[in-house]
Amino acid sequence: MSYVMVAAIPDRTGQLVRNNLLDRLHAGGMAAKPVFRLIVHLKESREGIAFQQDDSATRFNLRLSARFELVDSRDGASLLKGHTRAIAAYNVVRSDYANLISQRDAQKRAANSVADGIQNRIAVFFSRLRG
């Protein structure tokens, strides 16, 4: 899978997903001339799931969904399209700093899970080509 070039993904969560994918796909280093290009589009949202009596949220679900496409760089043919998603929950407390850290941790967990899903689908695709 080292012949897969991962295209840039916008925003911080996109960077996290891309870095996770690079770590998974290029364990032995990236090929000098990648044959395939992976394009990923992310959609991120937050939803309050636990509330106090004054309607302020105390727990959120961070939802991250990804559409991805594996393209043959030589002829532009689309080889694989898919969708994966992840949900990571985090608590909201009185400390702004703790809330920021909790939200970032949820982003990292969701990005890791999405990258895992994409990598698994690509691995299955390549294993079917060989077998």
C-alpha positions as CSV (number, residue, x, y, z in Angstrom):
1,M,0.0,0.0,0.0
2,S,3.0,2.2,-0.1
3,Y,2.1,3.1,-3.7
4,V,-0.9,5.1,-2.4
5,M,-0.5,8.9,-2.2
6,V,-2.9,10.4,0.3
7,A,-4.2,13.8,-1.0
8,A,-4.3,16.8,1.4
9,I,-7.4,17.0,3.6
10,P,-8.5,20.4,4.8
11,D,-8.8,21.5,8.4
12,R,-7.2,20.1,11.6
13,T,-9.3,16.9,11.7
14,G,-8.3,16.4,8.1
15,Q,-4.7,16.6,9.0
16,L,-5.2,14.1,11.8
17,V,-6.9,11.6,9.4
18,R,-4.2,12.1,6.7
19,N,-1.4,11.6,9.2
20,N,-3.0,8.4,10.5
21,L,-3.4,7.2,7.0
22,L,0.2,8.0,6.1
23,D,1.4,6.1,9.2
24,R,-0.7,3.0,8.2
25,L,-0.1,3.0,4.5
26,H,3.5,3.9,4.4
27,A,5.1,1.9,7.2
28,G,8.1,1.1,5.0
29,G,8.3,4.6,3.4
30,M,6.4,6.1,0.5
31,A,7.1,5.0,-3.1
32,A,9.0,7.5,-5.3
33,K,6.2,7.4,-7.9
34,P,2.9,6.5,-6.3
35,V,0.5,4.6,-8.6
36,F,-2.7,5.4,-6.7
37,R,-4.2,8.6,-5.2
38,L,-6.5,8.5,-2.2
39,I,-9.0,11.4,-1.9
40,V,-10.9,11.9,1.3
41,H,-13.7,14.3,2.1
42,L,-14.7,14.8,5.7
43,K,-17.8,16.1,7.4
44,E,-17.6,16.8,11.2
45,S,-20.5,17.7,13.5
46,R,-21.1,17.9,17.3
47,E,-24.3,17.0,19.0
48,G,-25.2,17.6,22.7
49,I,-26.4,14.4,24.3
50,A,-26.6,15.2,28.0
51,F,-28.1,18.4,29.4
52,Q,-28.4,20.2,32.7
53,Q,-31.6,21.7,33.9
54,D,-30.7,25.1,32.3
55,D,-30.3,23.3,28.9
56,S,-26.6,23.6,28.8
57,A,-24.9,20.5,27.3
58,T,-22.6,18.5,29.6
59,R,-21.7,15.8,27.0
60,F,-21.2,15.9,23.3
61,N,-20.9,13.4,20.5
62,L,-18.4,14.3,17.8
63,R,-19.5,12.7,14.5
64,L,-16.9,12.3,11.8
65,S,-17.9,10.9,8.4
66,A,-15.6,10.4,5.5
67,R,-16.2,9.7,1.8
68,F,-13.1,8.4,0.1
69,E,-12.0,7.4,-3.4
70,L,-9.0,5.5,-4.6
71,V,-8.0,6.6,-8.1
72,D,-5.4,5.1,-10.4
73,S,-3.0,8.0,-11.1
74,R,-2.0,6.6,-14.5
75,D,-5.4,6.8,-16.2
76,G,-7.6,8.6,-13.6
77,A,-9.9,5.5,-13.2
78,S,-11.8,5.3,-10.0
79,L,-11.0,2.0,-8.4
80,L,-12.7,2.1,-5.0
81,K,-15.3,4.4,-3.4
82,G,-16.5,4.2,0.1
83,H,-17.8,5.8,3.2
84,T,-16.9,5.4,6.9
85,R,-17.8,7.2,10.1
86,A,-16.9,7.4,13.7
87,I,-18.5,8.9,16.8
88,A,-16.4,10.0,19.8
89,A,-18.0,11.4,23.0
90,Y,-16.6,13.9,25.4
91,N,-17.7,15.7,28.5
92,V,-18.0,19.4,29.1
93,V,-16.9,20.7,32.5
94,R,-16.4,24.2,34.0
95,S,-12.8,24.5,32.8
96,D,-12.4,25.9,29.3
97,Y,-8.9,24.3,29.1
98,A,-10.3,20.9,30.0
99,N,-13.1,21.2,27.5
100,L,-10.6,22.1,24.8
101,I,-8.4,19.1,25.6
102,S,-11.5,16.8,25.7
103,Q,-12.7,18.0,22.4
104,R,-9.2,17.6,20.8
105,D,-9.0,14.1,22.2
106,A,-12.4,13.2,20.7
107,Q,-11.2,14.6,17.3
108,K,-8.0,12.4,17.6
109,R,-10.0,9.3,18.5
110,A,-12.6,9.9,15.7
111,A,-9.8,10.6,13.1
112,N,-8.0,7.4,14.2
113,S,-11.2,5.4,13.8
114,V,-12.0,6.9,10.4
115,A,-8.4,6.3,9.1
116,D,-8.7,2.7,10.4
117,G,-11.9,2.1,8.4
118,I,-10.4,3.6,5.2
119,Q,-7.2,1.6,5.6
120,N,-9.1,-1.6,6.2
121,R,-11.2,-1.1,3.0
122,I,-8.1,-0.4,0.9
123,A,-6.4,-3.5,2.3
124,V,-9.4,-5.7,1.4
125,F,-9.5,-4.1,-2.1
126,F,-5.8,-4.9,-2.7
127,S,-6.0,-8.4,-1.2
128,R,-8.8,-9.2,-3.6
129,L,-6.7,-8.0,-6.6
130,R,-3.9,-10.4,-5.6
131,G,-6.1,-13.3,-4.8
